[in-house]
Amino acid sequence: MANKEPGNFLQQLRQIAGRMSSGPRGAGLGVKLLIGAGALAYGVKEATYTVEGGQRAIIFNRIGGMQMDTVLTEGLHFRIPWFQYPIIYDIRARPRKISSLTGSKDLQMVNISLRVLSRPLASNLPTLYQQLGQDYDERVLPSIVNEVLKSVVAKFNASQLITQRAQVSLLIRRELFERAKDFNIILDDVAITELSFSREYTAAVEAKQVAQQEAQRAQFYVEKAKQDQRQKIIQAEGEAQAAKMLGEAVTKNPGYLKLRKIRAAQNIAKTDPVQGLDVFNQKNRIKVKTIFSLMPKV
């Protein structure tokens, strides 16, 4: 802030000129010229200032006060020394983390933290300076963040804050944007960085999850037992149906049973072609010997 009064500096120059006037006339003239050049350089320095990149400047006049219609951009600017001085604002977004302890709809205490990127509204810097000064974020953000968090969190149960986190974050962002506009502050981003509950509630949630897992495991075993029982019933019904069909076939055609015995003997003989198999019928005990080893090889 270039608001130094040049009077002391000029007075010192006059004193130096007075002391040098007692010397040779040429030397005194040279010193006076040197002092004049120094005074001119000092005046030029005090009359100029630079606004760096990412900054804006507003002008305060000691006679007329704040110049409400003037916001200066980057570059070199001029002012009237002592009567005017610039106030520099950094208009780049700055991160800030704000935490709040509030209550949910079901009266659970929630510790929630936000990361807020904020910057001043450049076109309204004179008004912002008059109302809040240069530490606007320190004055405004903590209060409006706590206000919005209490309002939004109270609309949800503790479990909903976890399962509907995206919706909660959207509501917080939307309301904060609107509140910040009232103070000529722009919020570029608002994000939930931390969401935690009391130890008692956390322990209760963990116990509930364990109980649900145990219930799901028990339900799985019950369904598996029912499935096994259904398979056994189906298998028993199939065997009973096969026995019934076999009985009906034997009753209608007594030779059917003999045919089944011969086919069974053939199947067994295929597994051991060297030994013969004795097949007896119920009347004459006919011995049938089948030796596949005597069959011609292909």
C-alpha positions as a printed Julia matrix, in Angstrom:
298×3 Matrix{Float64}:
   0.0      0.0     0.0
   1.76     3.12   -1.27
   0.39     5.79    1.1
   3.67     7.21    2.49
   3.81    10.94    2.98
   6.73    12.5     1.0
   7.09    15.56    3.31
   9.82    14.09    5.5
  11.84    13.05    2.49
  11.64    16.53    0.92
  12.56    18.17    4.23
  15.65    16.0     4.45
  16.61    17.05    0.93
  16.27    20.74    1.87
  18.5     20.24    4.9
  21.16    18.6     2.77
  20.92    21.45    0.24
  21.3     24.02    3.03
  24.43    22.39    4.39
  25.96    22.16    0.91
  25.23    25.82    0.06
  28.16    26.98    2.23
  30.63    25.29   -0.13
  31.82    26.39   -3.57
  29.12    27.77   -5.86
  29.61    25.07   -8.54
  29.54    22.26   -6.04
  26.4     23.67   -4.44
  24.64    23.86   -7.8
  25.56    20.27   -8.62
  24.29    19.06   -5.3
  21.04    20.93   -5.8
  20.59    19.34   -9.2
  21.31    15.94   -7.71
  18.83    16.53   -4.95
  16.24    17.7    -7.46
  16.74    14.58   -9.56
  16.36    12.43   -6.44
  13.18    14.22   -5.48
  11.82    13.75   -9.0
  12.65    10.02   -8.94
  10.99     9.66   -5.57
   7.91    11.45   -6.84
   7.7      9.19   -9.89
   8.07     6.13   -7.69
   5.34     7.29   -5.33
   3.05     8.16   -8.23
   3.16     4.7    -9.84
   2.29     1.17   -8.75
   1.99    -2.23  -10.41
  -0.91    -4.7   -10.31
   0.45    -8.22  -10.74
  -1.17   -11.1   -12.6
  -4.19   -12.56  -10.83
  -4.77    -9.29   -8.93
  -7.12    -6.33   -9.1
  -6.76    -2.88   -7.54
  -9.26    -0.37   -6.2
  -8.48     3.27   -5.35
  -9.16     5.08   -2.08
  -9.16     8.88   -2.21
  -8.47    10.75    1.03
 -10.91    13.46    0.0
 -13.69    11.62   -1.85
 -13.36     8.17   -0.28
 -13.63     4.9    -2.19
 -13.9      5.2    -5.97
 -16.82     2.8    -6.44
 -16.69     2.69  -10.23
 -12.97     1.91  -10.57
 -11.43    -1.58  -10.65
  -7.95    -1.66  -12.19
  -6.53    -4.71  -13.97
  -2.94    -5.94  -14.29
  -0.23    -3.52  -15.31
   1.35    -0.17  -14.39
  -0.93     2.54  -13.0
  -0.59     6.13  -11.74
  -1.9      7.84   -8.63
  -1.64    11.17   -6.85
   0.8     10.67   -3.97
  -0.69    10.96   -0.49
  -4.18    11.8    -1.85
  -4.72     8.37   -3.42
  -3.53     4.89   -2.56
  -4.36     1.5    -4.13
  -5.85    -1.53   -2.36
  -4.73    -4.76   -4.0
  -6.94    -7.9    -4.09
  -5.9    -11.4    -5.11
  -8.79   -12.66   -7.25
  -7.46   -16.21   -7.73
  -9.4    -19.07   -6.13
  -8.09   -20.09   -2.73
  -8.84   -23.4    -0.98
 -10.17   -23.5     2.54
 -11.22   -26.42    4.74
 -14.12   -25.87    7.12
 -15.48   -28.42    9.62
 -18.78   -28.41   11.46
 -20.46   -30.6    14.07
 -24.19   -30.81   13.45
 -27.17   -33.11   13.96
 -28.99   -35.34   11.48
 -32.73   -35.85   11.14
 -32.63   -38.85   13.52
 -30.63   -36.8    16.09
 -27.24   -38.38   15.37
 -24.22   -36.09   15.7
 -22.3    -35.76   12.44
 -18.82   -34.32   11.96
 -18.63   -33.05    8.39
 -15.79   -31.2     6.63
 -15.89   -29.24    3.38
 -13.2    -28.04    0.99
 -14.23   -24.7    -0.47
 -12.57   -22.87   -3.38
 -13.51   -19.18   -3.16
 -12.57   -15.89   -4.81
 -13.96   -12.35   -4.74
 -16.3    -11.0    -7.41
 -13.87    -8.69   -9.22
 -16.48    -6.27  -10.53
 -17.76    -5.56   -6.98
 -14.45    -5.18   -5.16
 -15.17    -1.63   -3.89
 -18.41    -2.8    -2.25
 -16.69    -5.91   -0.89
 -13.97    -3.76    0.68
 -16.47    -1.41    2.28
 -18.53    -4.25    3.77
 -15.96    -6.92    4.64
 -12.43    -5.65    4.01
  -9.64    -7.78    2.59
 -10.16   -10.75    4.95
 -13.63   -11.36    3.54
 -13.26   -15.16    3.46
 -12.33   -15.28    7.15
 -15.35   -13.18    8.06
 -17.98   -14.86    5.89
 -17.18   -18.45    4.9
 -17.16   -20.13    8.36
 -20.55   -18.66    9.27
 -22.38   -19.42    6.01
 -20.85   -22.91    5.77
 -22.05   -23.8     9.28
 -25.46   -22.34    8.51
 -25.89   -24.34    5.29
 -24.51   -27.57    6.77
 -26.95   -27.48    9.68
 -29.83   -26.78    7.29
 -29.01   -29.56    4.81
 -27.84   -32.29    7.21
 -31.03   -31.91    9.27
 -33.03   -33.09    6.23
 -31.4    -36.56    6.16
 -31.05   -39.5     8.51
 -27.55   -40.62    9.43
 -27.74   -43.64    7.12
 -28.99   -41.47    4.24
 -25.98   -39.18    4.6
 -23.86   -42.18    3.58
 -26.07   -43.8     0.95
 -27.14   -40.48   -0.61
 -23.84   -38.63   -0.27
 -23.92   -37.3    -3.84
 -27.35   -35.74   -3.32
 -26.27   -34.24    0.02
 -23.17   -32.74   -1.59
 -25.28   -31.28   -4.42
 -27.68   -29.57   -2.0
 -24.82   -28.15    0.07
 -23.08   -26.81   -3.03
 -26.25   -25.24   -4.41
 -27.18   -23.44   -1.18
 -23.63   -22.27   -0.5
 -23.34   -20.78   -3.99
 -26.48   -18.72   -3.41
 -25.44   -17.56    0.08
 -21.95   -16.55   -1.08
 -23.38   -14.38   -3.87
 -25.0    -12.17   -1.23
 -21.5    -11.22   -0.07
 -19.93   -10.77   -3.55
 -18.01   -14.04   -3.19
 -17.78   -16.69   -5.92
 -17.39   -20.36   -5.0
 -15.7    -22.4    -7.73
 -16.07   -25.75   -5.97
 -17.49   -27.28   -2.79
 -16.72   -30.9    -1.85
 -17.3    -33.1     1.19
 -13.9    -34.33    2.38
 -14.9    -36.02    5.64
 -18.1    -37.46    7.06
 -17.97   -39.25   10.41
 -20.31   -40.15   13.26
 -20.02   -40.79   16.98
 -18.32   -43.96   18.23
 -21.6    -45.34   19.55
 -23.37   -44.95   16.22
 -20.43   -46.38   14.28
 -20.35   -49.44   16.58
 -24.1    -49.91   16.16
 -23.8    -49.75   12.36
 -20.99   -52.32   12.37
 -23.01   -54.65   14.63
 -26.01   -54.3    12.32
 -23.89   -55.15    9.28
 -22.52   -58.26   11.02
 -26.04   -59.35   11.96
 -27.21   -58.87    8.37
 -24.32   -60.95    7.07
 -25.12   -63.73    9.55
 -28.78   -63.64    8.54
 -27.84   -63.84    4.86
 -25.54   -66.78    5.58
 -28.31   -68.6     7.51
 -30.78   -67.91    4.7
 -28.3    -69.39    2.23
 -28.04   -72.6     4.25
 -31.84   -72.84    4.5
 -32.25   -72.42    0.75
 -29.52   -74.98    0.11
 -31.23   -77.52    2.4
 -34.55   -76.93    0.64
 -32.89   -77.41   -2.73
 -31.26   -80.66   -1.6
 -34.6    -81.9    -0.29
 -36.33   -81.07   -3.56
 -33.63   -82.94   -5.48
 -34.08   -86.02   -3.28
 -37.85   -85.92   -3.75
 -37.48   -85.63   -7.51
 -34.98   -88.49   -7.54
 -37.25   -90.7    -5.41
 -40.23   -89.92   -7.61
 -38.19   -90.8   -10.68
 -37.09   -94.13   -9.19
 -40.66   -94.95   -8.17
 -41.91   -94.1   -11.63
 -39.19   -96.28  -13.2
 -40.07   -99.2   -10.9
 -43.74   -98.8   -11.75
 -43.02   -98.8   -15.47
 -40.77  -101.85  -15.09
 -43.49  -103.73  -13.18
 -46.06  -102.91  -15.82
 -43.71  -104.05  -18.59
 -42.99  -107.39  -16.84
 -46.68  -107.96  -16.22
 -47.61  -107.34  -19.81
 -44.65  -109.23  -21.32
 -42.79  -111.82  -19.15
 -40.0   -112.01  -21.73
 -39.12  -108.37  -21.07
 -37.33  -109.32  -17.86
 -35.28  -112.0   -19.66
 -34.31  -109.46  -22.29
 -33.16  -107.03  -19.59
 -31.02  -109.77  -17.99
 -29.38  -110.63  -21.3
 -28.61  -106.96  -22.0
 -27.17  -106.58  -18.54
 -24.98  -109.64  -19.06
 -23.76  -108.24  -22.38
 -22.86  -104.92  -20.78
 -20.93  -106.65  -17.99
 -19.18  -108.94  -20.46
 -17.98  -105.93  -22.46
 -16.09  -104.72  -19.43
 -14.34  -108.12  -19.02
 -14.28  -109.94  -22.41
 -12.0   -112.81  -21.28
 -14.25  -114.45  -18.7
 -17.64  -115.96  -19.46
 -20.81  -114.96  -17.76
 -23.48  -117.38  -16.6
 -26.97  -116.25  -17.27
 -29.78  -118.39  -15.9
 -33.35  -118.22  -16.79
 -35.98  -119.33  -14.32
 -36.96  -122.54  -16.22
 -34.02  -124.45  -17.69
 -30.85  -122.65  -16.3
 -29.32  -122.18  -19.73
 -25.65  -121.41  -19.51
 -24.58  -118.79  -21.9
 -20.89  -118.25  -22.25
 -19.74  -115.28  -24.24
 -16.09  -114.96  -24.92
 -15.3   -111.82  -26.81
 -11.66  -112.77  -27.07
 -12.66  -115.42  -29.67
 -14.31  -112.81  -31.83
 -12.41  -111.92  -35.02
 -10.31  -108.79  -34.65
 -11.07  -105.97  -37.03
